[in-house]
Amino acid sequence: MTTKTRTKISTTKNDLPPTSKHASVAGMSSIRKQYENWVYPLPLQDLDNAFKAGHLDLSDPSLFRRKLWPRPLEPENLKILIAGCGTSQAAWTAYRNPGCEVVGVDISQSSLAHQESLKQRHGLANLHLHCLNILDIDQLDEQFDFIVSTGVLHHLPDPEAGLRKLKSVLLPHGVMSIMLYGWYRRFGVYMMQEAFRLLGVEQTTAGVALVRETLDAVPPWHHVKSYFKTAPDVNFDGGIVDTFLHPSDRAYTVKQALQLVSDSGLQFQDWLDRHDYSVAGLIPDTLAIYQPAMRLALPERWQLVELLGQSLGSHRFLLTHPERNPQDYTVDFSTQDGHDPWLTYIPHLRLPIEVLRPSDPQHITPATLRRFVHEFTLAGPETRMFEMVNGETSIEQIIKACSANAEQLEGNRKIARSLFARMFEWDHLLFQI
C-alpha cells in the first residue's frame, strides 16, 4: 500500500456550491463584531479540569507528532502558530506542549481576553497573544514549524489569499493543520441560513430565540436535523449565531478543498485522520462496489467516501511546502527492488485508543479496540504485534519477537504487512520512517 502525496485535481471556481454569500473586505468588520458580541467557541474555563474531563484538540501536536513528521526532521521544541485561536485553542496548545512556543492570533479582543485569563491562571509563559487578522500575519515577522488554522479560512473574503499568507510564515520543513467546512453535511445549514436571511433575522437575543424555535419546528426529515447529530455548537447561543446567522462562510467538497490547496502553492500531505476518507473503512469488501472503488485513483476514492458517507461536516488536512521532499512523509508498505523498507518503520500508537474486549493471554480469541467511533478487531498474532507497539520498536523487531522459527518468521512478515498497512490506512497507528 502506498500513500500518494501529489494530488492533481482540475476544477474551476464556478464549481463552488451555492453556500452562504462570500465575505467582502468590508464584511470582515461585521465578522469581528460578531465574535466580540457572541464569543465562540464555548470557552474552556480551566485547562486542568478540561484535561481531566478528556478534552482533546485534534490538531494538538502532542497527540500525533509522527503524523506531521514521519521522518523526524523537526526541532524538539516547536514554534507553533494558532491562526484564529478563538477563546481557548492557543492556551490549550501551550498547556499541552510546555516546551514549545505558541503564538495565538485572533480578530476578537473578547476571545483573546479569555485566553489571557487562561494564560495567567495556568502560568503559560510559552504563550503569546496578538489581535491580528490572518491577512496581516506577516506583521509578526516570525516563521513557524507548525501552523494550525481551524474554521477560519472559510470565513475570509479570499481563502486562497489567507492560505498564501500562512504559507509565507511556514518554515521549509513546516506543516499546517487546516480545517474547512464540508459541503454535503452542511447542506441543511445553508438552507436554514438562507431562510433566516430572507426573514431578516439579526444577531440579537430575539434573533437567536427565533432560530431555536424554528429549528425545533422544522420537520424531522429536514436536512438540518442530521447536522444536529454531530454539532454540539448548537447547544449555546454563540454556536447558534456562528452556524445560522454568520454574515459569511463557505463550504468545500473534497475536490474543491484539494483545488484550494493546489491554487495556494502548497502541497497536500495527508488528511488529519485518514480513516474519515478510507474506502476500506466505509465499504465492506463483500459488497460489489468495493473492488471498483479500490481501483479508483486516491483522490477519487476520497470523493467517493464523501458522497457515500455524507458524514464530513468539516475537512481537516495537513499541508506542507511543495519543495519538501515527499520521501520525508510518504509511508509505503510495498516491496521496492526486492526490499521491504517498511520493516524499519517504528509504529506509534495514535491515542486515544480504548480496548473494548482484550484477547486471552495466548492471543487466541480476537481483541476489539476503538479509536473515537471506529471499532476494529485484531486476531491471533496481530494482537501480540499490536501490544508491542511502543514508539521505540521497529516492525522487523516486532516480527522477530513474535516468531519462534524461520517458517513462522516468514508467515509473521505477511501478517505484519497486512496489519500495519491496515492500521496506517485507518490512521490507528503512526509510523516513524
N, C-alpha and C positions, 0 to 999 in steps of 0.2 A: 504494500500500500504506500502510495506516495502523496505527499501534500503538494499540490500545485500552487505556487506562490504568485505567478504572474498571470493576472486575470484581465482579459481584454473583452469588454462588452460594449457594443455600439448602441447608443440611444441618442435622443435629442431632448432639448429642454421642453419641447412641446409634448413629450411623453409624460410630463408630470401630471398626476391625478389632480382633480379639482378639489384640493383641500382648502383650508382657510386662506383668506387673502394674504398675499405676501407682504412683509413689512416694508415700509418706506423708511428712509433715514429719519424723517420727522416722526415716524411712528415709534422709534426707539424711545422717545421721551415718555410715551404712554406705557410702554413696557416697563420702563424704570419706575414710573408712578405706581403701576400695578404691584410690583414686588416690594415697594415701600409700604403700601397700604395693606397688602394681603401677603404676609410673609409665607414663603414657600421654599423648600418643602417643610413639613412639620418639623420643628427644631428638636434636636436631642437636648435634653435638659442636663444630663450628667453622663459623661462618657464611661465612667466606671460601671454605672448601673446598666447602661446600654450594652456594654460588653458582656456583663453577667447574664443579660436577658437574651443574648445570642444575636445582637445586631451585626450585620455584615454590610460592607460596601463592596460590590462586585469588582470594582477597579482598584481595590486595596492591594498594592504590590507585595505586601507581606504574605498574601494568600497564594500568589501564583507567579513568583519572580521568574521561574524557569520557563513559564509560558511566554513571558516577554523576551527573555534572552535564553533560548535553549543552549546556545554556546555562551558560557559566562564571559562576557566582554565588558559588562557594566561595572562601575565603581561600587564598592560595598555600601557606601553612604550616598544614596541618590539625591539629586536635586530635582524636586517634583513641583510641577505647576498644576494647580487645580483651577481651570479656566471656566469661571462661572460656578463659584463654590457654594452658592446658596447659604443656608443657615448653619450647616454643620460639617460639610464634606471635607473641607481643608483641615479643620480641627481634628476630625476623626482620623484622617490620614496621618497627621503629625503625631497623634496619640498612639497609633498602631505601628508607626515607623519612627521611633525616637532618635535613631541615628541619622535620619535623613532630614534635609532642609526642605520645608514645604512652603510654597508661596501660593496664597489664595487670592484670586481677583473676582470681583463681582460689581455689578452696577447699582446694587441696592445697599444703602447705608444701614438699613434696618437688619438685613441679613448679616452684614459684616459686624454689626454691634453685638449680635448674639454670638458669633464666632469669637469675638474679642472676649466676651464673658467666659466662654469655654476655655480660651487660652489662659486667662488669669486663674480660673478655678483649678485647672489641671497643670499649671506651670509649664506650658508648652513653649519653651524658649526657641524651639526649632520652627515655629510658625510665624509667617509674615503675611500681613493682610493689606490689600490695596483696593480702593474703589476705582475701578477701571473697566472700560469697555474692551472686549477682546480685540476689536479692530485697532485699539491703541496699545496693544500688548508690547510693541517694540519700545515703548517708553520705559519699560523696566530695565532695558539694556542688560538682559541676562539670558543665558542659554540653559536648557534643561535636559536631563536624562529621560524623564518620563513626564508626559502631559496627559491630564485627564480632563475631558470636557463632556459632561453628562447632561443631555437635554438642553443644550444652549444653541448650537449651530442652527437648528431648525427654526429658531425664533429670529434669526438675523435677516436683514434685508437682502444679503447676499451670502449664503452659507459657504460658497466656494471661496469668497474673499476672506471669510473668517478662518477657514481651514488653511489657507495660504499664510495667513498671519501666524497661526500656530506653528506651521512648518518653519517659518523664519526664525523661531526661537528654539527649535529642536536640534539637539546635538546630532552629529552624523550617525552615532550608534543608537540614538534615542528611539523611543516607542511612544505612540499615542494610543490612549483608550478613548474611543468616541461612542457616544450614544445618540441615535436619531430615532424619531418616531417611526413606527412601522405602519404602512398604509392600510392593509387589509383588516387588521384587528381594530383599527380606529375608525372604520367606515361609519359606524353608528355615531361616533363622537362628532364627526363632521356634519352629519345630518342634523344633529341637535344644535351644533354651533350655528348653522345656517338658519335654523328655526328661531333661535333666540336673537339672531341678528335681525331677522325680519320683524320680530316683535319689539325691537329696540331695547332689549334688556340691558341694563347697565351694571357696572361693578359696584353695587351697593348692597347693603344688608337686605333690602327688599328684593333686589335682583337675585341674590343667592337663594332667598326663600322661594321665589317663583321657580327657579331652576329645580330646586329639590322637589317641589310639589309636582312639577311637570314630569320629572324623571320617574317619580313614583307612579304617575298615572299612565305612562306610555304602555302599550300592550306588551305582554311577555315575549312576543316574537320579534319585537323591535331589535335591530342590530346592537343598539347601545346596551341592552341587557347583558349580552355576552361579555361586553367590555368590563362590566362591573366585577366579574369573577376574578379578574387579575388586576384590579385598580383600587388599592386601598386609599389613594388620594381623595376619592370622592367622599370620604368619611369626615372631612373637615372643610371649613369654608374656603381656606386658601387653595385647597385642591380642587374644589368646585369651580372657583374663578379661573384657575390655571387651565383646567380641562375644557370648560364650556364657554367661558367669557373672555378668553385671551384675545387681544387685538390681532395677533398674527402667529400662526405656526403653519408648518407644512410637514407632511409625512412622506416616507420613501418606501418604494418596493426594494427588493434585493437588487434588482437590475439598476435602479436609479441610484442607490447608495454606492454601488461599485463605480458607477459612472462619475459621481461626485468626487470620489477618491482619485480616479484617473485624471479628471479635469484639474484637480488641485495640485497635480505634480507629485503626489505621494504614492507609496507602494502599499497595497493591501497585504498585510502579513497573515492575519487569521481572524476568525470570529473569536470573540471573547470566550464563548462557550460553544464549542463545535457541535456538541450534542443537539443544540437547538436547530441545526441545519443538516443533520445527518439523515440520509435516506434509510440507512440500516437502523437508525434509532426510531424511525417513524413507521416504516413499512415492513411487515413480517416477510421473510424470504419465501414463505409459502404462497404468497399472492402472485398472480400472473404479472402484475405491474412491476414487481421487484427487479427482475433481470433487465428489462428495457430501461428502467430508471437508473440502474447502476452503469449502464452503457453511456449515459449522458456525460457531457463534459462537466467538470466540477461546478462551475457557476450555474449551469442549468439544473444540476441536482439541487443546489440551494434554492433556486427559484421554485422548483417542483415542491420541495418541502414546505416552502412558504405558502404555496397555493393549496396544498392538500391539508396542511395542519391548521392554517388560519389562527395560529396561536401567538404570532410575533407582534406584540404591541410596540416593540422597540427593536432596533438593530444595534447590537453592541459589537464593536470590532476593533482590531489593532492595526495601526498604520506605522510605517517606517519610511526612511528615506529610500528613494529608488536606487541610489548608488550603494546602499548597504548590500553586502554580499548575501544572496539568498541562501547560500550554504550555511550561513550562521544561524538560520532559523527554520531550515527545512528538515522535518523529521520524515525519514524514509525507511520503510520496512521491506524494501525489495532487495534482491541479490544483485550486486554490481560487480561485473567482471569476475564472477565466481566467488566473490567475497560477500559477507554479511556485516556491513558496518554497524548495523543496529545492535549487534551483540555487545558493543562497547557502551551503548546508551545506559545512563543511570536513571531509573524511574523514580519519580517523587509522587507521593500521594497528593491529590488535589482536594483539599478539605473544603467543606465538611463532608465526610463520608461516614455513614451510620451502618453498623452491622445489624440487620434485622433478624437474621437467623444464622448463627455460626455453624460451621461444619463440625463433625466429630473429630477427636484427636488423630484418627487415622486418615482424615480427609476423604472419607468415602461418601458421606451424604453431602449434597450441594449446600453452599453457603449463599445467602441472599443479602445483598447490600443495597444501599440507596445513597445517591447524591442528589440533593434537592428533591425533585419529584420522580427522578428516574431510578427504578429498581433494576438490578441486574444480578445474575446468578453465576457463580463460579463452581466448577465441579472437579473432583479428583485433584491432579497435580496443579491445576490452575489456582486452587485455594492456597496451597502451600507457597507457590510462587508469589501470589499477591501478598501474603503475610510477610514475605521477606523484603518487600519494598520499603526502603528506609531513607532514600535520598543519598545513599553512600555506596550501595552495592550495585554492580553492573548487571545487565541481563545475563551475560555469559557466566558470571559468578553465581547468580541465582540458579541457572540451569545445572551447573556442576554440583551445587549443594543439594539439588533435588534428584540427582542421578547416582545410582549405585554401581552402574557398569556402562560400558561403551554403547551397548544396544539401547539402554534406557536413555543415555545421553542424546542419541540421535532422535529418539521419539520425543523427548522433552524439548528439543530445539524446535520441532514443528509446533508443539503445543504452545511454547513461549511466543513464537512468532504470531500465532493466531491470537493469543491472549493479549499481548502488549499492543498489537496493531488495533485490536478492537477497543482496548482501553484508550488508545490515542484517538481513534475515530470519535469516541464518545466523550473525550476530554476528562475521563475519570483519573487518569494519570498524566503527569507532566514528565518531560524527558530532557535530561542534560546530555548534550551531544558533544 
